[in-house]
Amino acid sequence: MEKKLGLGSAVSVCVGLIVATTCLLLLGQGVGLAGKGFIIPLFIVFVLSSLLALTFSELHGMMPDVEGGLGQYTLVGLGPVASIVSNLSAYVITNMLAASVEMAMCGMVLHQTVLPMVPTLLISLIILVLLVIVNLMGVDIFAKIQNITVILLIGSFFLLGIISFFKLGTGTVVTAAEQTKPVINTLSGLISLSALAFWLFIGIEFVIPIAKSLKNPKRNIPLAMILSLLLLFGVQSLLGAGMTNYVTLDALSSAELPHMLFATNMLGKVGGYWMAFVTILAGVSTINTVLGSVTRILSGMAEAEMVPSVFSKKNKKDTPIAGLAMLAIVIAINLITGFTQSSGLTTLLLAASCFWLSSYILVNISVLVLRKRYPNASGRNKKLTLGGIPQLICIAGNIFMIWNIAAGDTRIFIYKIFGVILMVMFAYAVIWIKIIKKASLFACPDMMEINKVALMKEEQALTEPA
Protein backbone atom coordinates (compact mmCIF):
# COMPACT_ATOMS: atom_id res chain seq x y z
CA MET A 1 0.00 0.00 0.00
CA GLU A 2 1.36 3.41 -0.99
CA LYS A 3 2.43 5.56 1.94
CA LYS A 4 0.40 8.75 2.20
CA LEU A 5 2.13 12.13 2.34
CA GLY A 6 1.66 14.43 5.31
CA LEU A 7 0.90 18.14 5.57
CA GLY A 8 4.62 19.01 5.48
CA SER A 9 5.06 17.44 2.04
CA ALA A 10 1.99 19.27 0.74
CA VAL A 11 3.42 22.60 1.95
CA SER A 12 6.77 21.68 0.36
CA VAL A 13 5.16 21.07 -3.02
CA CYS A 14 3.11 24.25 -2.82
CA VAL A 15 6.02 26.47 -1.76
CA GLY A 16 8.48 24.81 -4.13
CA LEU A 17 6.36 25.56 -7.19
CA ILE A 18 5.64 29.17 -6.15
CA VAL A 19 9.20 30.20 -5.26
CA ALA A 20 11.16 31.17 -8.36
CA THR A 21 13.91 33.57 -9.37
CA THR A 22 11.25 35.94 -10.65
CA CYS A 23 9.99 36.34 -7.07
CA LEU A 24 13.37 37.78 -6.06
CA LEU A 25 13.28 40.16 -9.02
CA LEU A 26 9.79 41.51 -8.28
CA LEU A 27 10.40 41.67 -4.52
CA GLY A 28 13.42 43.88 -5.18
CA GLN A 29 11.46 46.03 -7.60
CA GLY A 30 8.54 46.40 -5.21
CA VAL A 31 10.72 47.32 -2.24
CA GLY A 32 12.63 49.75 -4.46
CA LEU A 33 9.39 51.55 -5.30
CA ALA A 34 7.70 51.51 -1.89
CA GLY A 35 10.38 50.71 0.70
CA LYS A 36 9.13 48.88 3.77
CA GLY A 37 5.63 49.98 2.77
CA PHE A 38 5.66 47.14 0.23
CA ILE A 39 4.44 44.94 3.09
CA ILE A 40 0.96 46.46 2.54
CA PRO A 41 0.47 45.10 -1.02
CA LEU A 42 2.10 41.85 0.11
CA PHE A 43 -0.51 41.51 2.86
CA ILE A 44 -3.38 42.41 0.50
CA VAL A 45 -2.35 39.67 -1.94
CA PHE A 46 -1.83 37.23 0.94
CA VAL A 47 -5.46 37.81 2.00
CA LEU A 48 -6.80 37.53 -1.57
CA SER A 49 -4.78 34.35 -2.18
CA SER A 50 -6.09 32.85 1.08
CA LEU A 51 -9.65 33.49 -0.09
CA LEU A 52 -8.74 31.94 -3.44
CA ALA A 53 -7.57 28.84 -1.55
CA LEU A 54 -11.17 28.44 -0.31
CA THR A 55 -12.36 28.43 -3.93
CA PHE A 56 -9.91 25.74 -5.02
CA SER A 57 -10.61 23.70 -1.90
CA GLU A 58 -14.35 23.74 -2.63
CA LEU A 59 -13.86 22.78 -6.27
CA HIS A 60 -11.57 19.93 -5.29
CA GLY A 61 -14.12 18.77 -2.72
CA MET A 62 -16.85 18.61 -5.37
CA MET A 63 -14.58 17.00 -7.99
CA PRO A 64 -12.02 15.04 -5.95
CA ASP A 65 -11.04 12.59 -8.70
CA VAL A 66 -10.20 15.04 -11.49
CA GLU A 67 -6.61 16.22 -11.72
CA GLY A 68 -7.49 19.71 -10.56
CA GLY A 69 -6.53 21.89 -13.49
CA LEU A 70 -8.23 25.23 -13.94
CA GLY A 71 -9.47 24.01 -17.29
CA GLN A 72 -11.45 21.12 -15.81
CA TYR A 73 -13.19 23.30 -13.25
CA THR A 74 -14.08 26.01 -15.79
CA LEU A 75 -15.21 23.35 -18.31
CA VAL A 76 -17.88 22.12 -15.87
CA GLY A 77 -18.75 25.63 -14.68
CA LEU A 78 -18.60 27.79 -17.81
CA GLY A 79 -18.11 25.52 -20.82
CA PRO A 80 -15.35 24.69 -23.32
CA VAL A 81 -14.43 28.24 -24.44
CA ALA A 82 -13.71 29.35 -20.87
CA SER A 83 -11.91 26.05 -20.25
CA ILE A 84 -9.53 26.46 -23.20
CA VAL A 85 -8.86 30.14 -22.49
CA SER A 86 -8.27 29.58 -18.76
CA ASN A 87 -5.96 26.61 -19.29
CA LEU A 88 -3.92 28.31 -22.00
CA SER A 89 -3.82 31.57 -20.00
CA ALA A 90 -2.79 30.21 -16.62
CA TYR A 91 -0.48 27.41 -17.63
CA VAL A 92 0.75 27.75 -21.21
CA ILE A 93 1.04 31.47 -22.05
CA THR A 94 1.99 32.52 -18.52
CA ASN A 95 4.69 29.89 -18.24
CA MET A 96 6.08 30.68 -21.70
CA LEU A 97 6.57 34.30 -20.62
CA ALA A 98 7.79 33.45 -17.11
CA ALA A 99 10.17 30.70 -18.26
CA SER A 100 11.70 33.12 -20.77
CA VAL A 101 12.41 35.55 -17.93
CA GLU A 102 13.78 32.78 -15.70
CA MET A 103 16.09 31.63 -18.49
CA ALA A 104 17.29 35.17 -19.17
CA MET A 105 18.00 35.74 -15.45
CA CYS A 106 19.98 32.50 -15.16
CA GLY A 107 22.13 33.64 -18.08
CA MET A 108 22.63 37.12 -16.59
CA VAL A 109 23.60 35.80 -13.15
CA LEU A 110 26.07 33.21 -14.46
CA HIS A 111 27.58 35.83 -16.79
CA GLN A 112 28.03 38.29 -13.90
CA THR A 113 29.49 35.81 -11.41
CA VAL A 114 31.42 32.92 -12.97
CA LEU A 115 31.27 33.16 -16.78
CA PRO A 116 32.03 36.80 -17.71
CA MET A 117 33.73 35.65 -20.93
CA VAL A 118 30.61 33.85 -22.22
CA PRO A 119 27.72 35.94 -23.66
CA THR A 120 24.54 35.95 -21.58
CA LEU A 121 22.41 34.76 -24.51
CA LEU A 122 24.66 31.77 -25.15
CA ILE A 123 24.53 30.72 -21.49
CA SER A 124 20.72 30.92 -21.46
CA LEU A 125 20.41 28.91 -24.69
CA ILE A 126 22.82 26.22 -23.46
CA ILE A 127 20.79 25.78 -20.24
CA LEU A 128 17.58 25.60 -22.30
CA VAL A 129 19.02 22.93 -24.62
CA LEU A 130 20.31 20.86 -21.69
CA LEU A 131 16.93 20.96 -19.92
CA VAL A 132 15.10 20.03 -23.13
CA ILE A 133 17.41 17.01 -23.51
CA VAL A 134 16.81 16.04 -19.87
CA ASN A 135 13.04 16.20 -20.41
CA LEU A 136 13.27 14.22 -23.66
CA MET A 137 15.01 11.48 -21.68
CA GLY A 138 12.09 11.48 -19.25
CA VAL A 139 14.26 12.45 -16.29
CA ASP A 140 13.03 14.91 -13.66
CA ILE A 141 16.32 16.04 -12.13
CA PHE A 142 14.54 17.58 -9.16
CA ALA A 143 11.84 14.97 -8.47
CA LYS A 144 13.85 13.01 -5.90
CA ILE A 145 15.26 16.08 -4.17
CA GLN A 146 12.17 18.31 -4.19
CA ASN A 147 12.10 18.69 -0.40
CA ILE A 148 15.84 19.40 -0.28
CA THR A 149 15.49 22.00 -3.03
CA VAL A 150 12.66 23.75 -1.16
CA ILE A 151 14.61 23.69 2.12
CA LEU A 152 17.68 25.19 0.42
CA LEU A 153 15.58 27.91 -1.24
CA ILE A 154 13.38 28.89 1.69
CA GLY A 155 16.30 28.42 4.12
CA SER A 156 18.44 30.77 2.04
CA PHE A 157 15.61 33.32 1.81
CA PHE A 158 15.12 33.14 5.59
CA LEU A 159 18.84 33.40 6.43
CA LEU A 160 19.37 36.29 4.01
CA GLY A 161 16.32 37.95 5.57
CA ILE A 162 17.63 37.49 9.14
CA ILE A 163 21.13 38.73 8.26
CA SER A 164 19.83 41.78 6.43
CA PHE A 165 17.00 42.64 8.82
CA PHE A 166 19.26 42.60 11.88
CA LYS A 167 22.15 44.25 9.97
CA LEU A 168 24.54 41.33 10.49
CA GLY A 169 26.18 41.53 7.07
CA THR A 170 29.78 42.47 6.33
CA GLY A 171 28.76 45.31 3.99
CA THR A 172 28.04 48.93 4.81
CA VAL A 173 24.61 49.59 6.32
CA VAL A 174 22.56 52.31 4.67
CA THR A 175 21.68 54.90 7.33
CA ALA A 176 18.33 56.65 7.58
CA ALA A 177 19.94 59.85 6.29
CA GLU A 178 21.43 58.05 3.28
CA GLN A 179 18.27 56.11 2.39
CA THR A 180 16.32 57.60 -0.52
CA LYS A 181 12.60 58.25 -0.30
CA PRO A 182 10.17 55.76 -1.85
CA VAL A 183 8.60 56.78 -5.13
CA ILE A 184 5.25 55.40 -3.94
CA ASN A 185 4.20 56.36 -0.41
CA THR A 186 0.44 57.00 -0.54
CA LEU A 187 -2.07 54.36 0.50
CA SER A 188 -3.69 54.30 -2.93
CA GLY A 189 -0.28 53.94 -4.55
CA LEU A 190 0.70 51.10 -2.24
CA ILE A 191 -2.58 49.29 -2.93
CA SER A 192 -1.94 49.62 -6.67
CA LEU A 193 1.33 47.67 -6.18
CA SER A 194 -0.76 44.60 -5.35
CA ALA A 195 -0.50 43.63 -9.02
CA LEU A 196 3.29 43.43 -8.70
CA ALA A 197 3.08 41.57 -5.37
CA PHE A 198 0.63 39.06 -6.88
CA TRP A 199 3.42 37.15 -8.64
CA LEU A 200 5.05 36.35 -5.27
CA PHE A 201 2.07 34.13 -4.30
CA ILE A 202 0.95 32.78 -7.66
CA GLY A 203 0.17 29.08 -8.25
CA ILE A 204 -1.18 27.77 -4.91
CA GLU A 205 -3.44 25.34 -6.79
CA PHE A 206 -0.45 23.23 -7.85
CA VAL A 207 -0.84 21.21 -4.66
CA ILE A 208 -4.20 19.79 -5.83
CA PRO A 209 -2.83 17.19 -8.31
CA ILE A 210 -1.09 15.36 -5.42
CA ALA A 211 -4.30 15.29 -3.36
CA LYS A 212 -4.75 11.53 -3.87
CA SER A 213 -1.36 10.96 -2.23
CA LEU A 214 -2.17 13.04 0.86
CA LYS A 215 -3.49 12.04 4.25
CA ASN A 216 -6.88 13.67 4.88
CA PRO A 217 -6.86 15.82 1.69
CA LYS A 218 -10.13 17.54 2.60
CA ARG A 219 -8.33 19.17 5.53
CA ASN A 220 -4.75 19.26 4.26
CA ILE A 221 -5.38 20.79 0.81
CA PRO A 222 -6.73 24.17 2.11
CA LEU A 223 -4.41 24.04 5.13
CA ALA A 224 -1.33 23.48 2.94
CA MET A 225 -2.33 26.42 0.75
CA ILE A 226 -2.85 28.77 3.71
CA LEU A 227 0.33 27.68 5.52
CA SER A 228 2.35 28.07 2.31
CA LEU A 229 1.00 31.57 1.79
CA LEU A 230 1.72 32.46 5.44
CA LEU A 231 5.27 31.13 5.19
CA LEU A 232 5.91 33.04 1.97
CA PHE A 233 4.42 36.25 3.37
CA GLY A 234 6.64 36.07 6.45
CA VAL A 235 9.87 35.25 4.61
CA GLN A 236 9.31 37.80 1.83
CA SER A 237 8.36 40.56 4.28
CA LEU A 238 11.51 39.87 6.31
CA LEU A 239 13.74 39.79 3.24
CA GLY A 240 12.11 42.87 1.72
CA ALA A 241 12.60 44.92 4.88
CA GLY A 242 16.20 43.71 5.10
CA MET A 243 16.97 44.88 1.56
CA THR A 244 16.44 48.49 2.63
CA ASN A 245 19.30 48.19 5.15
CA TYR A 246 21.92 47.59 2.46
CA VAL A 247 20.63 49.20 -0.74
CA THR A 248 19.08 52.59 -1.38
CA LEU A 249 15.57 52.45 -2.81
CA ASP A 250 16.45 54.25 -6.03
CA ALA A 251 19.28 51.75 -6.66
CA LEU A 252 16.93 48.81 -6.01
CA SER A 253 14.22 50.08 -8.33
CA SER A 254 16.65 50.82 -11.18
CA ALA A 255 18.81 47.66 -10.90
CA GLU A 256 18.46 45.02 -13.61
CA LEU A 257 18.89 42.29 -10.97
CA PRO A 258 18.07 43.99 -7.63
CA HIS A 259 18.48 40.80 -5.56
CA MET A 260 22.07 40.37 -6.79
CA LEU A 261 22.87 43.99 -5.92
CA PHE A 262 21.41 43.50 -2.43
CA ALA A 263 23.33 40.28 -1.71
CA THR A 264 26.63 41.75 -2.91
CA ASN A 265 26.16 44.93 -0.86
CA MET A 266 25.37 42.90 2.25
CA LEU A 267 28.01 40.15 2.10
CA GLY A 268 30.40 41.12 -0.69
CA LYS A 269 31.50 38.41 -3.13
CA VAL A 270 30.24 35.70 -0.77
CA GLY A 271 26.76 37.23 -0.91
CA GLY A 272 26.93 37.45 -4.69
CA TYR A 273 27.87 33.80 -5.05
CA TRP A 274 25.25 32.76 -2.50
CA MET A 275 22.48 34.66 -4.29
CA ALA A 276 23.75 33.34 -7.63
CA PHE A 277 23.40 29.78 -6.27
CA VAL A 278 19.86 30.52 -5.06
CA THR A 279 18.98 32.13 -8.41
CA ILE A 280 20.29 29.24 -10.49
CA LEU A 281 18.72 26.61 -8.20
CA ALA A 282 15.32 28.33 -8.25
CA GLY A 283 15.52 29.19 -11.93
CA VAL A 284 16.60 25.80 -13.28
CA SER A 285 14.17 23.98 -10.97
CA THR A 286 11.31 26.21 -12.13
CA ILE A 287 12.19 25.95 -15.84
CA ASN A 288 12.52 22.16 -15.58
CA THR A 289 9.11 22.00 -13.90
CA VAL A 290 7.57 24.23 -16.59
CA LEU A 291 9.01 22.13 -19.44
CA GLY A 292 7.71 18.95 -17.82
CA SER A 293 4.30 20.14 -16.63
CA VAL A 294 3.13 22.42 -19.45
CA THR A 295 3.85 19.76 -22.08
CA ARG A 296 1.70 17.33 -20.11
CA ILE A 297 -1.06 19.89 -19.68
CA LEU A 298 -1.11 20.32 -23.47
CA SER A 299 -1.10 16.53 -23.84
CA GLY A 300 -4.10 16.29 -21.51
CA MET A 301 -5.91 19.01 -23.45
CA ALA A 302 -5.21 17.07 -26.67
CA GLU A 303 -6.68 13.91 -25.14
CA ALA A 304 -9.74 15.98 -24.17
CA GLU A 305 -9.90 17.20 -27.78
CA MET A 306 -9.28 20.86 -26.90
CA VAL A 307 -6.07 21.24 -28.91
CA PRO A 308 -4.74 19.32 -31.97
CA SER A 309 -3.97 15.64 -31.35
CA VAL A 310 -0.28 16.15 -32.21
CA PHE A 311 0.24 17.46 -28.68
CA SER A 312 -0.64 14.04 -27.25
CA LYS A 313 2.14 12.24 -29.17
CA LYS A 314 4.86 10.97 -26.82
CA ASN A 315 8.29 9.42 -27.26
CA LYS A 316 9.48 6.15 -25.72
CA LYS A 317 10.20 7.97 -22.45
CA ASP A 318 6.56 9.15 -22.22
CA THR A 319 7.52 12.76 -22.98
CA PRO A 320 5.07 14.79 -25.14
CA ILE A 321 7.24 15.90 -28.08
CA ALA A 322 5.18 18.63 -29.77
CA GLY A 323 4.49 20.60 -26.59
CA LEU A 324 8.13 20.46 -25.51
CA ALA A 325 9.29 21.59 -28.96
CA MET A 326 6.81 24.47 -29.08
CA LEU A 327 7.72 25.65 -25.58
CA ALA A 328 11.47 25.48 -26.28
CA ILE A 329 11.10 27.34 -29.60
CA VAL A 330 9.02 30.16 -28.06
CA ILE A 331 11.47 30.60 -25.15
CA ALA A 332 14.43 30.58 -27.56
CA ILE A 333 12.75 33.19 -29.80
CA ASN A 334 12.07 35.43 -26.79
CA LEU A 335 15.75 35.17 -25.82
CA ILE A 336 17.27 35.56 -29.30
CA THR A 337 15.07 38.52 -30.31
CA GLY A 338 15.97 40.31 -27.07
CA PHE A 339 12.30 40.44 -26.07
CA THR A 340 13.25 39.51 -22.49
CA GLN A 341 15.59 42.49 -22.33
CA SER A 342 13.96 45.10 -24.53
CA SER A 343 10.58 44.94 -22.82
CA GLY A 344 12.05 44.65 -19.35
CA LEU A 345 11.92 41.53 -17.22
CA THR A 346 9.39 43.04 -14.80
CA THR A 347 7.11 44.15 -17.65
CA LEU A 348 7.06 40.65 -19.10
CA LEU A 349 6.12 39.16 -15.72
CA LEU A 350 3.33 41.70 -15.23
CA ALA A 351 1.93 40.74 -18.64
CA ALA A 352 2.04 37.09 -17.53
CA SER A 353 0.21 38.08 -14.33
CA CYS A 354 -2.70 39.45 -16.39
CA PHE A 355 -3.28 36.01 -17.92
CA TRP A 356 -3.20 34.20 -14.58
CA LEU A 357 -5.43 36.82 -12.93
CA SER A 358 -7.96 36.34 -15.76
CA SER A 359 -7.97 32.60 -15.13
CA TYR A 360 -8.53 33.13 -11.40
CA ILE A 361 -11.51 35.36 -12.23
CA LEU A 362 -12.99 32.54 -14.34
CA VAL A 363 -12.41 29.90 -11.66
CA ASN A 364 -14.09 32.09 -9.01
CA ILE A 365 -17.08 32.63 -11.30
CA SER A 366 -17.18 28.87 -11.89
CA VAL A 367 -17.53 28.03 -8.21
CA LEU A 368 -20.42 30.50 -7.87
CA VAL A 369 -22.16 28.96 -10.89
CA LEU A 370 -21.67 25.42 -9.61
CA ARG A 371 -23.20 26.32 -6.24
CA LYS A 372 -26.39 27.36 -8.04
CA ARG A 373 -26.33 24.38 -10.39
CA TYR A 374 -25.45 21.76 -7.76
CA PRO A 375 -26.65 23.13 -4.40
CA ASN A 376 -26.50 19.72 -2.72
CA ALA A 377 -23.18 18.51 -4.16
CA SER A 378 -21.18 16.39 -1.76
CA GLY A 379 -17.70 17.43 -0.73
CA ARG A 380 -18.57 21.09 -0.27
CA ASN A 381 -17.92 22.61 3.16
CA LYS A 382 -20.95 24.91 3.42
CA LYS A 383 -19.46 26.67 6.45
CA LEU A 384 -16.74 28.09 4.20
CA THR A 385 -18.95 29.30 1.33
CA LEU A 386 -19.78 32.50 3.28
CA GLY A 387 -22.45 33.54 0.81
CA GLY A 388 -19.97 33.86 -2.04
CA ILE A 389 -18.21 36.82 -0.38
CA PRO A 390 -14.66 35.34 -0.73
CA GLN A 391 -15.19 34.78 -4.47
CA LEU A 392 -16.67 38.24 -5.04
CA ILE A 393 -13.75 39.84 -3.18
CA CYS A 394 -11.29 37.79 -5.25
CA ILE A 395 -12.96 38.75 -8.53
CA ALA A 396 -13.00 42.44 -7.59
CA GLY A 397 -9.40 42.27 -6.38
CA ASN A 398 -8.21 40.53 -9.55
CA ILE A 399 -9.94 43.07 -11.80
CA PHE A 400 -8.39 45.86 -9.73
CA MET A 401 -4.92 44.34 -10.14
CA ILE A 402 -5.30 44.00 -13.91
CA TRP A 403 -6.50 47.61 -14.10
CA ASN A 404 -3.53 48.80 -12.00
CA ILE A 405 -0.96 46.43 -13.50
CA ALA A 406 1.42 49.32 -14.22
CA ALA A 407 1.44 53.01 -15.13
CA GLY A 408 1.97 55.09 -18.26
CA ASP A 409 3.46 53.59 -21.40
CA THR A 410 4.38 50.37 -19.58
CA ARG A 411 0.72 49.78 -18.82
CA ILE A 412 -0.24 50.29 -22.47
CA PHE A 413 2.52 47.91 -23.61
CA ILE A 414 1.34 45.23 -21.15
CA TYR A 415 -2.27 45.64 -22.30
CA LYS A 416 -1.14 45.24 -25.93
CA ILE A 417 0.58 41.93 -25.13
CA PHE A 418 -2.36 40.77 -23.02
CA GLY A 419 -5.06 41.93 -25.42
CA VAL A 420 -3.56 40.53 -28.60
CA ILE A 421 -2.77 37.09 -27.14
CA LEU A 422 -6.16 36.92 -25.38
CA MET A 423 -8.00 37.67 -28.64
CA VAL A 424 -5.96 35.02 -30.46
CA MET A 425 -6.78 32.44 -27.75
CA PHE A 426 -10.48 33.32 -27.80
CA ALA A 427 -10.62 33.14 -31.60
CA TYR A 428 -8.82 29.79 -31.54
CA ALA A 429 -11.25 28.42 -28.91
CA VAL A 430 -14.30 29.49 -30.92
CA ILE A 431 -12.97 28.15 -34.24
CA TRP A 432 -11.77 24.88 -32.69
CA ILE A 433 -15.02 24.14 -30.86
CA LYS A 434 -17.62 25.50 -33.29
CA ILE A 435 -16.08 24.81 -36.68
CA ILE A 436 -13.64 21.93 -36.19
CA LYS A 437 -15.35 19.99 -33.37
CA LYS A 438 -18.86 21.21 -34.32
CA ALA A 439 -19.86 21.48 -30.66
CA SER A 440 -21.65 24.05 -28.56
CA LEU A 441 -19.45 26.90 -27.33
CA PHE A 442 -20.92 27.07 -23.85
CA ALA A 443 -22.45 23.63 -23.17
CA CYS A 444 -21.21 22.43 -19.78
CA PRO A 445 -20.76 18.70 -19.13
CA ASP A 446 -22.47 17.20 -16.11
CA MET A 447 -20.27 17.37 -13.03
CA MET A 448 -21.34 13.91 -11.85
CA GLU A 449 -20.41 12.41 -15.22
CA ILE A 450 -16.99 14.11 -15.11
CA ASN A 451 -16.44 12.63 -11.64
CA LYS A 452 -17.40 9.14 -12.85
CA VAL A 453 -15.04 9.32 -15.85
CA ALA A 454 -12.18 10.58 -13.66
CA LEU A 455 -12.79 7.80 -11.13
CA MET A 456 -12.84 5.16 -13.87
CA LYS A 457 -9.52 6.45 -15.25
CA GLU A 458 -7.99 6.32 -11.77
CA GLU A 459 -9.17 2.75 -11.20
CA GLN A 460 -7.92 1.73 -14.64
CA ALA A 461 -4.51 3.24 -13.91
CA LEU A 462 -4.30 1.30 -10.64
CA THR A 463 -5.09 -2.02 -12.33
CA GLU A 464 -2.70 -1.56 -15.24
CA PRO A 465 0.71 -3.25 -14.88
CA ALA A 466 3.60 -0.88 -14.13
QUIUR-V466400 format. One record per backbone hydrogen bond with DSSP energy under -1.0 kcal/mol. CO is the residue of the C=O (numbers start at 0). NH is the residue of the N-H. E is the energy in kcal/mol with one decimal. If there is no record, write none. Layout:
# QUIUR-V466400
[[CO;NH;E] [CO;NH;E]]
This chain:
# QUIUR-V466400
[[4;214;-2.6] [5;9;-1.5] [6;10;-2.4] [7;11;-2.1] [8;12;-2.3] [9;13;-2.3] [10;14;-3.0] [11;15;-2.6] [12;16;-1.6] [14;18;-2.8] [19;22;-1.2] [20;24;-1.7] [21;25;-2.5] [22;26;-2.4] [23;27;-2.1] [24;28;-2.1] [25;29;-2.8] [26;30;-2.5] [27;31;-2.1] [28;32;-1.6] [29;33;-2.3] [30;34;-3.0] [32;183;-2.7] [33;36;-1.4] [34;37;-1.9] [35;38;-1.6] [36;39;-1.9] [37;41;-1.8] [38;42;-2.3] [39;43;-2.3] [40;44;-2.3] [41;45;-2.0] [42;46;-2.3] [43;47;-2.4] [44;48;-2.8] [45;49;-1.9] [46;50;-2.0] [47;51;-2.0] [48;52;-1.7] [50;54;-1.2] [51;55;-2.3] [52;56;-2.3] [53;57;-2.1] [54;58;-2.3] [55;59;-2.4] [56;60;-2.0] [57;61;-1.9] [58;62;-2.0] [68;72;-1.5] [69;73;-2.6] [70;74;-1.7] [71;75;-1.6] [72;76;-1.9] [73;77;-3.3] [73;78;-1.1] [78;82;-1.8] [79;83;-2.6] [80;84;-2.5] [81;85;-2.6] [82;86;-2.4] [83;87;-2.6] [84;88;-2.4] [85;89;-2.7] [86;90;-2.0] [86;91;-1.0] [87;92;-3.3] [88;93;-1.4] [91;95;-2.0] [92;96;-2.2] [93;97;-2.9] [94;98;-2.7] [95;99;-1.4] [96;100;-1.6] [97;101;-2.7] [98;102;-2.6] [99;103;-2.2] [100;104;-2.6] [101;105;-2.3] [102;106;-2.0] [103;107;-2.3] [104;108;-2.7] [105;109;-2.3] [106;110;-2.1] [107;111;-2.3] [108;112;-1.9] [109;113;-1.5] [109;114;-3.0] [114;117;-1.4] [118;122;-2.0] [119;123;-2.4] [120;124;-2.4] [121;125;-2.4] [122;126;-2.3] [123;127;-2.2] [124;128;-2.6] [125;129;-2.5] [126;130;-2.4] [127;131;-2.2] [128;132;-2.3] [129;133;-2.2] [130;134;-2.2] [131;135;-2.3] [132;136;-1.7] [133;138;-2.1] [134;137;-1.3] [139;142;-1.2] [144;148;-2.9] [145;149;-2.4] [146;150;-2.4] [147;151;-2.6] [148;152;-2.3] [149;153;-3.0] [150;154;-2.5] [151;155;-1.9] [152;156;-2.6] [153;157;-2.8] [154;158;-2.7] [155;159;-2.8] [156;160;-2.1] [157;161;-2.7] [158;162;-2.8] [159;163;-2.1] [160;164;-2.9] [161;165;-2.2] [162;167;-3.3] [174;178;-1.8] [185;189;-2.6] [186;190;-2.5] [187;191;-1.7] [190;193;-1.8] [192;196;-2.2] [193;197;-1.8] [196;199;-1.5] [197;200;-1.9] [202;205;-1.8] [203;206;-1.2] [204;207;-1.8] [206;209;-1.1] [207;210;-2.5] [209;212;-1.7] [210;213;-1.8] [212;4;-3.8] [215;218;-1.1] [215;219;-2.8] [216;220;-2.5] [218;222;-1.6] [219;223;-2.7] [220;224;-1.8] [221;225;-2.5] [222;226;-2.8] [223;227;-2.2] [224;228;-2.3] [225;229;-2.5] [226;230;-2.6] [227;231;-2.6] [228;232;-2.5] [229;233;-2.3] [230;234;-2.5] [231;235;-2.6] [232;236;-2.1] [233;237;-2.1] [234;238;-2.6] [235;239;-2.6] [236;240;-2.3] [237;241;-2.0] [238;242;-1.8] [241;244;-1.7] [242;245;-1.4] [242;246;-1.5] [244;173;-2.9] [247;251;-2.1] [248;252;-2.5] [249;253;-1.2] [250;254;-1.2] [256;260;-1.6] [257;261;-2.3] [258;262;-2.1] [259;263;-2.2] [260;264;-2.3] [261;265;-2.0] [262;266;-2.5] [263;267;-2.0] [265;170;-2.6] [267;271;-1.9] [268;272;-2.7] [269;273;-2.4] [270;274;-2.8] [271;275;-2.1] [272;276;-2.3] [273;277;-2.3] [274;278;-2.8] [275;279;-2.7] [276;280;-2.7] [277;281;-2.8] [278;282;-2.9] [279;283;-2.9] [280;284;-1.9] [281;285;-2.3] [282;286;-2.9] [283;287;-2.6] [284;288;-2.0] [285;289;-2.6] [286;290;-2.8] [287;291;-1.9] [288;292;-3.1] [289;293;-2.3] [292;296;-2.2] [293;297;-2.5] [294;298;-1.7] [295;299;-2.5] [296;300;-2.3] [297;301;-2.1] [298;302;-2.2] [299;303;-1.5] [300;305;-3.1] [301;304;-1.4] [307;310;-1.7] [308;311;-2.0] [309;312;-1.2] [312;320;-1.6] [314;317;-1.9] [318;314;-2.0] [319;323;-1.2] [320;324;-2.6] [321;325;-2.7] [322;326;-2.5] [323;327;-2.5] [324;328;-2.4] [325;329;-2.4] [326;330;-2.3] [327;331;-2.5] [328;332;-2.6] [329;333;-2.4] [330;334;-2.0] [331;335;-3.2] [332;336;-2.6] [333;339;-1.4] [337;340;-1.1] [337;341;-3.7] [338;342;-1.5] [343;347;-2.0] [344;348;-1.9] [345;349;-2.3] [346;350;-2.0] [347;351;-1.9] [348;352;-2.1] [349;353;-1.4] [350;354;-1.1] [351;355;-1.8] [352;356;-3.0] [353;357;-2.0] [354;358;-1.7] [355;359;-2.2] [356;360;-2.0] [357;361;-1.9] [358;362;-2.3] [359;363;-2.0] [360;364;-2.1] [361;365;-2.2] [362;366;-1.7] [363;367;-1.4] [364;368;-2.3] [365;369;-2.7] [366;370;-1.4] [367;371;-1.3] [368;372;-2.3] [369;373;-2.8] [373;376;-1.6] [379;381;-1.1] [380;383;-1.9] [384;387;-2.1] [385;388;-1.8] [387;391;-2.3] [388;392;-2.6] [389;393;-2.2] [390;394;-2.7] [391;395;-2.3] [392;396;-2.9] [393;397;-2.8] [394;398;-2.3] [395;399;-2.3] [396;400;-2.2] [397;401;-2.2] [398;402;-2.5] [399;403;-2.0] [401;404;-1.3] [407;411;-1.5] [408;412;-2.5] [409;413;-2.5] [410;414;-2.5] [411;415;-2.0] [412;416;-2.0] [413;417;-2.9] [414;418;-3.4] [415;419;-2.4] [416;420;-2.0] [417;421;-2.3] [418;422;-2.3] [419;423;-2.1] [420;424;-2.5] [421;425;-2.5] [422;426;-2.6] [423;427;-2.6] [424;428;-2.6] [425;429;-2.4] [426;430;-2.6] [427;431;-3.1] [428;432;-2.3] [429;433;-2.7] [430;434;-1.4] [430;435;-2.0] [431;436;-2.4] [432;438;-2.9] [440;80;-1.5] [445;449;-2.2] [446;450;-2.2] [447;451;-2.1] [448;452;-2.5] [449;453;-2.4] [450;454;-2.3] [451;455;-2.4] [452;456;-2.2] [453;457;-2.0] [454;458;-2.4] [455;459;-2.4] [456;460;-2.3] [457;461;-1.7] [458;462;-1.4] [459;463;-1.4]]
